[in-house]
Amino acid sequence: MMMKLHSLNKYVLKSSRSLRLAFMMAMVLWSVSGFATHIVGGDLTYRCLGNDKYEITLMFYRDCLGGNPEADFDDPASIAIYDSKNNLQVQLAQLGQILIKFNAD
């Protein structure tokens, strides 16, 4: 009885590995690459002005050589603060977000 149980465990383990390998191979073969070429990075900084007021600066870096020149930035950009469960943490301005207008400088 113990020998049959041991053989069954080996079979389940082997079939589990085979199934996992087949799933990973399918994901690799069927994956689709995204080609987002317009935004390559950015910075979000803030500066305390005193009296609970802050200056927030959002900088985006665009790929001007290989990027799509027709790709637009969000205008205005929306900034909000959330926790890991997607709950709004800080009530900022209206509707819990700050809207930053686009400036092409």
C-alpha positions in Angstrom: 0.0 0.0 0.0 2.8 2.4 0.9 4.6 1.7 -2.4 1.5 2.4 -4.4 0.9 5.7 -2.6 4.6 6.7 -3.2 4.2 5.9 -6.9 1.0 8.0 -7.1 2.7 11.0 -5.5 5.5 10.7 -8.1 3.0 10.6 -10.9 1.1 13.7 -9.6 4.4 15.6 -9.1 5.5 14.7 -12.7 2.1 15.7 -14.2 2.1 18.9 -12.2 5.6 19.8 -13.6 4.6 18.9 -17.1 1.4 21.0 -16.9 3.4 24.0 -15.5 6.0 23.7 -18.2 3.3 23.5 -20.9 1.6 26.6 -19.5 4.8 28.6 -19.4 5.7 27.6 -23.0 2.2 28.6 -24.2 2.7 32.0 -22.5 6.0 32.6 -24.1 4.8 31.5 -27.6 1.5 33.5 -27.4 2.8 36.7 -25.7 2.3 40.0 -27.5 4.8 42.8 -27.1 3.7 46.3 -26.4 5.5 49.1 -28.3 4.9 52.2 -26.3 7.4 54.6 -27.7 6.4 58.1 -26.7 7.1 58.3 -22.9 10.4 56.9 -21.6 10.4 58.2 -18.1 9.5 61.0 -15.7 10.0 62.7 -12.4 7.4 63.7 -9.7 8.8 66.1 -7.1 7.2 68.3 -4.5 8.4 71.3 -2.4 6.8 72.4 0.9 5.8 76.1 0.7 4.6 76.2 4.3 1.1 76.4 5.9 0.2 73.0 4.4 0.8 74.1 0.9 3.0 72.3 -1.6 4.3 72.8 -5.1 4.1 69.6 -7.2 6.1 69.3 -10.4 5.5 66.4 -12.9 8.1 66.0 -15.6 7.8 63.6 -18.5 10.6 62.6 -20.9 9.6 61.8 -24.4 11.4 59.7 -27.1 11.6 62.4 -29.8 13.7 60.3 -32.2 11.8 57.0 -32.2 8.5 57.9 -30.6 5.2 58.6 -32.2 5.1 62.4 -32.7 1.3 62.3 -32.7 1.1 60.7 -29.2 -0.5 63.2 -26.8 0.2 63.7 -23.1 -2.8 63.7 -20.7 -3.9 67.2 -20.3 -4.5 67.7 -17.4 -2.4 65.0 -15.6 -4.1 63.5 -12.5 -2.2 62.9 -9.3 -3.7 61.0 -6.3 -2.4 59.0 -3.3 -3.6 55.4 -2.8 -2.7 52.5 -0.5 -2.0 48.9 -1.7 -5.7 48.1 -1.7 -6.5 50.9 -4.1 -8.1 53.1 -1.4 -7.7 56.8 -1.7 -5.5 57.9 1.3 -5.4 61.7 1.2 -8.2 64.0 0.1 -6.4 66.3 -2.3 -8.3 69.3 -3.8 -11.4 68.2 -5.7 -12.4 64.5 -6.0 -9.3 63.4 -4.2 -6.9 64.3 -7.0 -4.8 67.2 -8.3 -5.0 68.1 -11.9 -1.8 69.5 -13.4 -2.1 71.4 -16.7 0.3 70.5 -19.5 3.1 73.0 -20.2 5.2 72.4 -23.3 8.4 74.1 -22.0 
